[in-house]
């Protein structure tokens, strides 16, 4: 009797290929979503970690959140104030007349209780390079705010009166560090949020200065969750930033107000 060799027909091979392609088409989006979910979970863990660092800092500084007093420009420009920060690596100095630079420059004062080398990986969005910045990084296309993903709400950098309904007569006098006990609704006031969302495969739409996407955030009571910034309370004008009114930074009544 002649022995017949077992094998696949061309049709059977094509059917197998079609099934495999179908499975890949089903599994890849699920795997992609799983990676995003895992990265978002890591971002929320980082948010809680950074918020706890702020709490430690406040406990060591008379309940005050990180703040740096503005000073006069070295050349004595009349009426001009500058914020000067010690950056990384050691002996790197950053100075600007943006009085709210601490929105991203908070690692400068915070490094007193949270050294860069031990904590930098939690200061960037999952998906970003966690290599510490080097002097050669600072070029025309690189800015220090690229190094830090978590933005510190401007509401914590001035007296709540700056965001009152009645504009202050001398808004520059209201620039100061906020105390933790001044936050009226800690579970509803956002302190930090991820401005890079580096774990997303494509950049979401930007609306009014924020990504239109669920964003990991840390609240003043140190809990963390993902919320869309565009769902936050509409901001009011900041007299020290040419009337800027983006949400989270310019909460009505500052730290006495609520974002969600």
ABEGO torsion letter per residue (X at the ends): XBBBBBBBBAAAAAAAAAAAAAAAAAAAAAAAAAAAAAAAAAAAAAAAAAAAAAAAAAAABGGBBBBBBBBBBAAGBBGBBBBBBBBOBBGBBBBBABAAAAAAAAAAAAAAABBAAAAAAAABBBGBBABBBBAAABBAABBAAAABABBBBAAAABBAAAABABBBABAAAABBBBBAAABABAAABBABBBAAGAABABBBBBBGGBBBBBBBBBBAAGBBBBBBAAABBBBBBBAAAGGBABBGABBBGEAABBAX
